[in-house]
Amino acid sequence: MTQKAKGASTAKQAGDAFAKGQKTMEQAVKASTEGYEQAVEMTKGHVEKTSAAVMRGYDDYAAFSKNSVSAFVEAGNIWSKGFEDMGKMFFEFAQASSQQSVDAAKTVMSAKTITDVVDAQSAFAKSSFDKIVSESTKMSELTMSISNEAAAPVQAQLNEVAAKFVSPTA
């Protein structure tokens, strides 16, 4: 073989090797690009899912906050109305007691004997004691009723929140 033929053969082999190397490089770049695109798509999907979950969480938190505030406002309104009723009840009791004291004083002043005075005082004391016990019972019952009614909206909100946190998420 001649020198020229050997050189041409070597050039052809070098050209073939270069072409194979170029093809391998193109395949590597293509595989790398596909992997990168898959990673970008996967990341994009995760970001969208996470964003949606965060927004749902925010919406849930906003609804929870709104419902909590509403429950506490409702409880405050019930509490205020109840104590207004208690104030009226107490004022009526005080007014009736004052009138009873005036009537008892008139009876004592018009008594003719000491026995009449003692009897009037005893009747007044017994009547006052019975009235105080009766009114105290009514006030206690009203206080319990107000407390239970005022706690109901807050308790309902707490139950709703507890059910949401205890139940499995879909």
matplotlib code that plots the C-alpha trace (Angstrom):
import matplotlib.pyplot as plt

x = [0.0, 1.1, 1.6, -1.3, -3.7, -2.6, -3.2, -6.7, -7.6, -6.5, -8.4, -11.5, -11.2, -10.7, -13.8, -15.8, -14.7, -15.5, -19.0, -19.6, -18.4, -20.6, -23.6, -22.9, -22.6, -25.9, -27.6, -26.1, -27.3, -30.7, -31.0, -29.8, -32.4, -35.2, -34.2, -34.1, -37.5, -38.9, -37.4, -38.9, -42.4, -42.2, -41.2, -43.9, -46.5, -45.2, -45.4, -48.9, -50.0, -48.3, -49.8, -53.3, -52.8, -51.6, -54.5, -57.0, -55.3, -55.5, -59.2, -59.8, -58.0, -60.0, -63.3, -62.2, -61.3, -64.6, -66.6, -64.7, -65.3, -69.0, -69.3, -67.6, -69.8, -72.9, -71.8, -71.1, -74.5, -76.2, -74.1, -74.9, -78.7, -78.6, -76.9, -79.3, -82.1, -80.3, -79.9, -83.6, -84.5, -82.2, -83.6, -87.2, -86.2, -84.6, -87.6, -90.0, -87.8, -87.8, -91.6, -91.9, -89.6, -91.8, -94.9, -93.3, -92.2, -95.8, -97.1, -94.7, -95.5, -99.2, -98.8, -100.6, -98.7, -95.2, -96.5, -97.9, -94.4, -92.6, -95.2, -94.8, -91.0, -91.1, -93.4, -91.2, -88.0, -89.6, -91.0, -87.7, -85.8, -88.1, -88.0, -84.2, -83.9, -86.5, -84.8, -81.3, -82.5, -83.9, -80.7, -78.6, -80.8, -80.7, -76.9, -76.5, -78.9, -77.0, -73.7, -74.9, -76.6, -73.5, -71.1, -73.2, -72.0, -68.3, -68.7, -70.3, -67.3, -64.8, -66.6, -66.5, -62.8, -62.1, -64.0, -62.1, -58.7, -59.6, -61.2, -58.9, -58.2, -59.2]
y = [0.0, 3.4, 6.2, 8.1, 5.2, 4.8, 8.5, 8.4, 5.4, 7.1, 10.3, 8.2, 6.5, 9.8, 11.2, 8.2, 8.5, 12.2, 11.5, 8.8, 11.1, 13.9, 11.5, 10.3, 13.9, 14.8, 11.8, 12.9, 16.5, 15.2, 12.9, 15.7, 18.1, 15.5, 14.9, 18.6, 19.1, 16.2, 17.7, 21.1, 19.6, 17.6, 20.7, 22.7, 20.0, 20.0, 23.8, 23.8, 21.2, 23.0, 26.3, 24.8, 23.2, 26.5, 28.4, 25.8, 26.1, 29.8, 29.6, 27.1, 29.4, 32.5, 30.6, 29.3, 32.8, 34.3, 31.6, 32.0, 35.7, 35.2, 32.6, 35.0, 37.9, 35.8, 34.6, 38.2, 39.3, 36.5, 37.4, 41.1, 40.4, 37.9, 40.3, 43.1, 40.8, 40.0, 43.7, 44.3, 41.3, 42.6, 46.2, 44.8, 42.7, 45.8, 47.9, 45.2, 44.8, 48.6, 48.7, 45.7, 47.5, 50.6, 48.6, 46.8, 50.1, 51.4, 48.3, 48.6, 52.3, 51.6, 48.8, 49.2, 46.7, 45.4, 42.0, 43.5, 45.1, 41.7, 39.9, 42.5, 42.3, 38.5, 38.4, 40.9, 38.9, 35.6, 37.2, 38.9, 35.7, 33.7, 36.4, 36.5, 32.7, 32.7, 35.5, 34.0, 30.7, 32.6, 34.5, 31.4, 29.6, 32.7, 32.9, 29.2, 29.6, 32.7, 30.9, 27.8, 29.8, 32.1, 29.1, 27.2, 29.1, 28.9, 25.2, 24.5, 26.3, 24.3, 21.0, 21.9, 22.7, 19.5, 17.4, 18.9, 18.2, 14.7, 13.5, 12.2, 14.5, 13.5]
z = [0.0, -0.7, 1.6, -0.1, 0.4, 4.1, 4.7, 3.0, 5.1, 8.3, 7.3, 6.6, 10.0, 11.7, 9.9, 10.9, 14.5, 14.5, 13.1, 15.7, 18.4, 17.1, 17.0, 20.6, 21.7, 20.1, 21.8, 25.1, 24.7, 23.6, 26.6, 28.9, 27.4, 27.8, 31.4, 32.1, 30.6, 32.6, 35.8, 34.9, 34.3, 37.5, 39.5, 37.8, 38.8, 42.4, 42.6, 41.3, 43.8, 46.6, 45.6, 45.4, 48.9, 50.4, 48.9, 50.2, 53.6, 53.5, 52.5, 55.3, 57.8, 56.6, 56.9, 60.4, 61.5, 60.2, 61.8, 65.1, 65.2, 64.4, 67.1, 69.7, 68.6, 68.9, 72.3, 73.4, 72.2, 74.2, 77.2, 77.0, 76.6, 79.5, 81.9, 80.8, 81.8, 85.1, 85.8, 85.2, 87.5, 90.2, 89.9, 90.2, 93.2, 94.9, 94.1, 95.5, 98.6, 99.2, 98.9, 101.2, 103.7, 103.5, 104.1, 107.0, 108.5, 108.2, 109.9, 112.7, 113.1, 113.3, 115.8, 119.1, 121.2, 121.4, 120.4, 117.2, 116.5, 117.1, 114.9, 112.1, 112.3, 112.3, 109.3, 107.5, 108.3, 107.1, 104.0, 103.2, 103.7, 101.5, 98.8, 98.9, 98.6, 95.8, 93.9, 94.4, 92.9, 89.9, 89.5, 89.7, 87.1, 84.8, 85.2, 84.2, 81.3, 80.1, 80.4, 78.5, 75.8, 75.4, 75.3, 72.6, 69.5, 70.7, 71.5, 68.1, 66.4, 68.4, 67.6, 63.9, 64.0, 66.0, 63.5, 60.7, 62.3, 63.5, 60.2, 57.6, 54.7, 51.2]

ax = plt.figure().add_subplot(projection="3d")
ax.plot(x, y, z, "-o")
ax.set_aspect("equal")
plt.show()
